[in-house]
Amino acid sequence: MAHIHDKIDFTVEVFIVHKNKVLLRMHDKHKIWLSVGGHIELDEDPVQAAIREVKEEVGLDIKIMESEKIPEDANYQRLINPRFLGRHRVNENHEHIVFVYFAKADTDTVTDSVLDHEKGAEIKWATKEDLLEMNLVPNVLFYASKALEELGE
């Protein structure tokens, strides 16, 4: 997807848990382990983007976890709060504001990305022990560990 703005974009990261494993994928450009995720499109909210990105990248249907239910209102669409928010520099001219979600999947069967540039990406369902051996960047290690702690069986 093209950038919405040349200086900053809004993105989502989704740490998906199935039983006692969390899904990570090798990023096609940066060659580091990250969660599933991507840019939020102009016509969607962050939760819609999270669900879409997961479906496109690994073919999973997920349930985004929320900490508290708030009553529905016909004139107000409540969004599920991200578990964390972050900001990171992509390069000297561009940054991302990141909505970090935790989600559960009913299966660990993934499919290849529907996006050409992401096809064939290495994917791993990682245990808590695996995370410690994967040379993860600190925020990915923290979020993946926290997702397992909160959603693992």
Backbone as CSV, one residue per row, in Angstrom:
resi,resn,N_x,N_y,N_z,CA_x,CA_y,CA_z,C_x,C_y,C_z
1,MET,0.840,-1.177,0.000,0.000,0.000,0.000,0.878,1.231,0.000
2,ALA,0.502,2.244,-0.734,1.253,3.488,-0.784,1.115,4.233,0.543
3,HIS,2.105,5.019,0.843,2.033,5.826,2.056,0.938,6.874,1.921
4,ILE,0.239,7.136,3.012,-0.819,8.127,3.020,-0.213,9.528,3.102
5,HIS,0.886,9.648,3.822,1.552,10.926,3.977,3.054,10.714,3.859
6,ASP,3.780,11.692,3.357,5.217,11.497,3.175,5.995,11.540,4.483
7,LYS,5.449,12.137,5.537,6.160,12.251,6.817,5.787,11.168,7.822
8,ILE,4.507,10.780,7.864,4.060,9.857,8.915,2.853,9.047,8.433
9,ASP,2.785,7.803,8.853,1.653,6.926,8.565,1.202,6.247,9.847
10,PHE,-0.049,5.816,9.860,-0.583,5.016,10.949,-0.546,3.551,10.516
11,THR,-0.071,2.686,11.417,0.062,1.263,11.113,-0.470,0.428,12.270
12,VAL,-0.641,-0.873,11.996,-1.052,-1.823,13.027,-0.039,-2.957,13.105
13,GLU,0.121,-3.494,14.293,0.863,-4.729,14.527,-0.069,-5.644,15.299
14,VAL,-0.102,-6.923,14.916,-0.993,-7.874,15.581,-0.171,-9.068,16.061
15,PHE,-0.148,-9.264,17.358,0.516,-10.425,17.950,-0.564,-11.471,18.192
16,ILE,-0.544,-12.517,17.351,-1.589,-13.538,17.317,-1.131,-14.740,18.132
17,VAL,-1.982,-15.183,19.037,-1.675,-16.336,19.880,-2.618,-17.479,19.536
18,HIS,-2.035,-18.660,19.420,-2.801,-19.906,19.305,-2.194,-20.860,20.311
19,LYS,-3.007,-21.264,21.272,-2.559,-22.115,22.382,-1.375,-21.436,23.080
20,ASN,-0.199,-22.010,23.055,0.950,-21.419,23.756,2.033,-20.942,22.801
21,LYS,1.589,-20.449,21.630,2.546,-19.939,20.645,2.046,-18.616,20.084
22,VAL,3.009,-17.783,19.686,2.699,-16.493,19.085,3.296,-16.476,17.674
23,LEU,2.561,-15.893,16.741,2.978,-15.899,15.346,3.885,-14.707,15.029
24,LEU,5.051,-15.014,14.450,5.973,-13.984,13.972,6.318,-14.288,12.524
25,ARG,6.655,-13.246,11.786,7.057,-13.446,10.393,8.267,-12.587,10.094
26,MET,9.095,-13.100,9.214,10.296,-12.389,8.803,9.884,-11.280,7.828
27,HIS,10.244,-10.046,8.161,9.878,-8.912,7.307,10.645,-8.981,5.998
28,ASP,9.947,-8.767,4.886,10.544,-8.933,3.558,11.665,-7.934,3.277
29,LYS,11.571,-6.703,3.772,12.617,-5.707,3.499,13.663,-5.620,4.609
30,HIS,13.216,-5.616,5.852,14.121,-5.370,6.979,14.824,-6.622,7.499
31,LYS,14.330,-7.790,7.102,14.929,-9.071,7.489,15.063,-9.218,9.015
32,ILE,13.991,-8.841,9.718,13.898,-9.076,11.153,12.531,-9.681,11.440
33,TRP,12.441,-10.391,12.566,11.167,-10.975,12.971,10.257,-9.874,13.493
34,LEU,9.042,-9.835,12.959,8.026,-8.883,13.392,6.686,-9.603,13.505
35,SER,5.719,-8.898,14.040,4.362,-9.427,14.037,3.769,-9.242,12.643
36,VAL,2.567,-9.726,12.463,1.813,-9.453,11.248,1.286,-8.028,11.370
37,GLY,1.269,-7.290,10.265,0.743,-5.928,10.340,1.012,-5.136,9.091
38,GLY,0.626,-3.877,9.141,0.835,-3.005,7.996,0.116,-1.682,8.148
39,HIS,0.016,-0.958,7.051,-0.570,0.376,7.032,-2.090,0.352,7.171
40,ILE,-2.610,1.369,7.844,-4.051,1.579,7.934,-4.472,2.379,6.700
41,GLU,-5.444,1.855,5.963,-5.941,2.531,4.771,-6.837,3.706,5.173
42,LEU,-7.017,4.647,4.272,-7.837,5.830,4.557,-9.287,5.497,4.892
43,ASP,-9.812,4.391,4.331,-11.222,4.065,4.526,-11.470,3.044,5.641
44,GLU,-10.490,2.828,6.526,-10.685,1.842,7.588,-10.166,2.366,8.920
45,ASP,-10.696,1.773,9.988,-10.188,2.103,11.310,-9.083,1.098,11.672
46,PRO,-8.365,1.302,12.783,-7.256,0.412,13.111,-7.648,-1.056,13.293
47,VAL,-8.800,-1.331,13.848,-9.229,-2.716,14.051,-9.507,-3.378,12.702
48,GLN,-10.178,-2.675,11.808,-10.410,-3.212,10.468,-9.079,-3.488,9.762
49,ALA,-8.122,-2.576,9.923,-6.808,-2.758,9.304,-6.109,-3.991,9.870
50,ALA,-6.191,-4.190,11.181,-5.552,-5.338,11.816,-6.128,-6.646,11.270
51,ILE,-7.442,-6.732,11.198,-8.103,-7.939,10.700,-7.745,-8.169,9.230
52,ARG,-7.764,-7.108,8.420,-7.434,-7.216,6.997,-5.983,-7.645,6.785
53,GLU,-5.061,-7.015,7.493,-3.641,-7.339,7.329,-3.361,-8.803,7.669
54,VAL,-3.956,-9.289,8.747,-3.753,-10.689,9.134,-4.302,-11.618,8.063
55,LYS,-5.481,-11.327,7.560,-6.089,-12.166,6.517,-5.220,-12.158,5.256
56,GLU,-4.729,-10.973,4.843,-3.904,-10.870,3.642,-2.558,-11.576,3.796
57,GLU,-1.923,-11.405,4.947,-0.552,-11.890,5.123,-0.450,-13.360,5.482
58,VAL,-1.406,-13.873,6.286,-1.281,-15.266,6.741,-2.588,-16.057,6.654
59,GLY,-3.656,-15.440,6.157,-4.904,-16.154,5.921,-5.693,-16.543,7.150
60,LEU,-5.379,-15.963,8.302,-6.081,-16.329,9.538,-7.263,-15.409,9.818
61,ASP,-8.311,-16.003,10.393,-9.394,-15.231,10.985,-9.048,-15.097,12.460
62,ILE,-9.124,-13.883,12.976,-8.701,-13.647,14.358,-9.789,-12.956,15.155
63,LYS,-9.616,-13.012,16.454,-10.447,-12.234,17.379,-9.511,-11.285,18.109
64,ILE,-9.708,-9.989,17.873,-8.925,-8.975,18.567,-9.387,-8.953,20.017
65,MET,-8.440,-8.993,20.939,-8.776,-9.033,22.355,-8.968,-7.616,22.884
66,GLU,-9.980,-7.469,23.704,-10.236,-6.169,24.317,-10.310,-6.329,25.823
67,SER,-9.920,-5.286,26.527,-9.844,-5.381,27.974,-11.176,-5.084,28.655
68,GLU,-12.006,-4.270,28.026,-13.260,-3.900,28.674,-14.333,-3.630,27.632
69,LYS,-15.506,-4.161,27.853,-16.640,-3.916,26.955,-17.299,-2.590,27.345
70,ILE,-17.580,-1.788,26.344,-18.268,-0.525,26.561,-19.598,-0.611,25.830
71,PRO,-20.675,-0.100,26.427,-21.978,-0.190,25.768,-21.971,0.427,24.372
72,GLU,-22.700,-0.205,23.474,-22.821,0.289,22.104,-23.759,1.487,22.073
73,ASP,-23.569,2.352,21.096,-24.402,3.522,20.895,-24.632,3.647,19.399
74,ALA,-25.855,3.845,18.984,-26.180,3.903,17.562,-25.451,5.033,16.837
75,ASN,-25.105,6.092,17.538,-24.474,7.247,16.912,-22.968,7.326,17.153
76,TYR,-22.405,6.276,17.724,-20.982,6.328,18.090,-20.375,4.948,17.918
77,GLN,-19.359,4.860,17.107,-18.690,3.577,16.919,-17.491,3.506,17.859
78,ARG,-17.559,2.605,18.804,-16.466,2.415,19.733,-15.453,1.479,19.101
79,LEU,-14.183,1.820,19.193,-13.120,0.973,18.664,-12.448,0.229,19.810
80,ILE,-11.945,-0.944,19.521,-11.189,-1.688,20.529,-9.862,-0.965,20.730
81,ASN,-9.558,-0.705,21.985,-8.295,-0.047,22.299,-7.128,-0.943,21.917
82,PRO,-6.084,-0.355,21.349,-4.879,-1.163,21.148,-4.301,-1.513,22.509
83,ARG,-3.569,-2.610,22.561,-2.924,-3.003,23.821,-1.784,-2.044,24.142
84,PHE,-1.101,-1.574,23.100,-0.013,-0.600,23.230,-0.044,0.339,22.033
85,LEU,0.588,1.482,22.182,0.817,2.429,21.095,2.309,2.683,21.005
86,GLY,2.799,2.899,19.802,4.222,3.177,19.643,4.460,4.109,18.469
87,ARG,5.686,4.540,18.375,6.102,5.402,17.268,7.524,5.022,16.924
88,HIS,7.803,4.850,15.642,9.177,4.533,15.260,9.525,5.173,13.931
89,ARG,10.782,5.468,13.789,11.304,6.073,12.576,11.608,4.965,11.574
90,VAL,11.082,5.105,10.357,11.327,4.163,9.277,12.616,4.549,8.555
91,ASN,12.766,5.839,8.321,13.997,6.392,7.750,14.083,7.847,8.197
92,GLU,15.056,8.587,7.688,15.261,9.966,8.165,14.090,10.894,7.844
93,ASN,13.197,10.498,6.941,12.092,11.363,6.535,10.707,10.826,6.860
94,HIS,10.618,9.631,7.441,9.301,9.005,7.594,9.190,8.238,8.913
95,GLU,8.007,8.352,9.542,7.738,7.664,10.801,6.408,6.924,10.733
96,HIS,6.242,5.985,11.651,4.980,5.268,11.812,4.470,5.447,13.242
97,ILE,3.180,5.707,13.366,2.467,5.589,14.640,1.850,4.193,14.597
98,VAL,2.135,3.379,15.620,1.761,1.964,15.588,0.715,1.645,16.660
99,PHE,-0.384,1.030,16.225,-1.403,0.489,17.121,-1.076,-0.990,17.292
100,VAL,-0.760,-1.417,18.499,-0.370,-2.808,18.759,-1.555,-3.546,19.371
101,TYR,-2.007,-4.595,18.668,-3.129,-5.403,19.139,-2.667,-6.816,19.469
102,PHE,-3.371,-7.431,20.420,-3.217,-8.850,20.709,-4.478,-9.535,20.191
103,ALA,-4.308,-10.725,19.618,-5.448,-11.443,19.048,-5.277,-12.934,19.275
104,LYS,-6.386,-13.654,19.169,-6.367,-15.112,19.236,-6.833,-15.677,17.904
105,ALA,-6.276,-16.840,17.576,-6.690,-17.579,16.385,-7.132,-18.965,16.827
106,ASP,-8.138,-19.513,16.151,-8.636,-20.852,16.475,-7.796,-21.955,15.852
107,THR,-6.867,-21.589,14.977,-6.039,-22.571,14.290,-4.635,-22.010,14.120
108,ASP,-3.684,-22.898,13.905,-2.323,-22.441,13.597,-1.976,-22.689,12.128
109,THR,-2.983,-23.007,11.324,-2.780,-23.250,9.897,-2.795,-21.917,9.153
110,VAL,-1.648,-21.538,8.615,-1.528,-20.272,7.903,-1.389,-20.530,6.407
111,THR,-1.685,-19.509,5.626,-1.502,-19.571,4.180,-0.509,-18.491,3.768
112,ASP,-0.007,-18.590,2.556,0.938,-17.603,2.054,0.213,-16.287,1.800
113,SER,0.949,-15.202,1.874,0.400,-13.871,1.657,-0.215,-13.752,0.267
114,VAL,-1.267,-12.953,0.181,-1.861,-12.655,-1.119,-1.100,-11.529,-1.813
115,LEU,-0.193,-10.882,-1.108,0.579,-9.775,-1.660,1.898,-10.295,-2.221
116,ASP,2.192,-9.967,-3.459,3.386,-10.491,-4.130,4.674,-10.241,-3.362
117,HIS,4.847,-9.043,-2.828,6.109,-8.727,-2.153,6.281,-9.456,-0.822
118,GLU,5.227,-10.095,-0.318,5.310,-10.822,0.951,5.208,-12.335,0.775
119,LYS,5.018,-12.789,-0.448,4.890,-14.233,-0.693,6.168,-14.954,-0.266
120,GLY,5.995,-16.107,0.348,7.126,-16.938,0.736,7.863,-16.474,1.978
121,ALA,7.296,-15.517,2.717,7.951,-15.040,3.939,8.050,-16.172,4.954
122,GLU,9.155,-16.198,5.673,9.330,-17.181,6.739,8.384,-16.832,7.887
123,ILE,7.665,-17.840,8.373,6.682,-17.663,9.438,6.992,-18.665,10.538
124,LYS,6.831,-18.233,11.786,7.110,-19.126,12.912,6.091,-18.907,14.016
125,TRP,5.511,-20.026,14.464,4.730,-20.014,15.700,5.727,-20.258,16.821
126,ALA,5.984,-19.257,17.636,7.054,-19.309,18.630,6.519,-19.503,20.045
127,THR,7.189,-20.376,20.779,6.895,-20.546,22.198,7.639,-19.460,22.979
128,LYS,7.357,-19.382,24.237,8.055,-18.437,25.118,9.564,-18.688,25.083
129,GLU,9.943,-19.947,25.069,11.361,-20.307,25.022,11.983,-19.935,23.672
130,ASP,11.236,-20.150,22.579,11.727,-19.786,21.245,12.048,-18.301,21.165
131,LEU,11.194,-17.476,21.768,11.374,-16.025,21.687,12.751,-15.595,22.189
132,LEU,13.212,-16.263,23.226,14.496,-15.904,23.835,15.681,-16.268,22.955
133,GLU,15.476,-17.130,21.968,16.562,-17.587,21.097,16.504,-16.968,19.698
134,MET,15.549,-16.055,19.453,15.314,-15.566,18.095,15.972,-14.226,17.781
135,ASN,16.730,-13.664,18.693,17.404,-12.390,18.449,16.407,-11.311,18.011
136,LEU,15.331,-11.176,18.772,14.270,-10.223,18.449,14.644,-8.819,18.898
137,VAL,14.124,-7.816,18.177,14.286,-6.443,18.648,13.497,-6.314,19.951
138,PRO,13.927,-5.429,20.866,13.324,-5.390,22.214,11.807,-5.235,22.251
139,ASN,11.238,-4.352,21.420,9.783,-4.177,21.501,9.039,-5.423,21.027
140,VAL,9.537,-6.115,20.016,8.878,-7.341,19.533,8.962,-8.425,20.602
141,LEU,10.111,-8.564,21.239,10.256,-9.536,22.329,9.271,-9.222,23.454
142,PHE,9.167,-7.959,23.826,8.254,-7.564,24.897,6.812,-7.869,24.531
143,TYR,6.364,-7.399,23.352,4.967,-7.596,22.956,4.627,-9.069,22.773
144,ALA,5.503,-9.825,22.135,5.244,-11.253,21.913,5.159,-11.994,23.242
145,SER,6.078,-11.688,24.154,6.064,-12.326,25.478,4.801,-11.957,26.240
146,LYS,4.429,-10.697,26.183,3.232,-10.220,26.895,1.970,-10.859,26.311
147,ALA,1.900,-10.988,24.995,0.734,-11.623,24.362,0.609,-13.068,24.825
148,LEU,1.742,-13.787,24.872,1.698,-15.172,25.356,1.271,-15.246,26.816
149,GLU,1.799,-14.339,27.602,1.458,-14.306,29.037,-0.031,-14.086,29.221
150,GLU,-0.608,-13.171,28.455,-2.016,-12.814,28.628,-2.989,-13.780,27.938
151,LEU,-2.585,-14.368,26.783,-3.535,-15.133,25.994,-3.205,-16.626,25.863
152,GLY,-2.008,-17.023,26.296,-1.634,-18.429,26.189,-2.482,-19.305,27.092
153,GLU,-2.536,-20.582,26.733,-3.358,-21.521,27.532,-2.526,-22.218,28.570
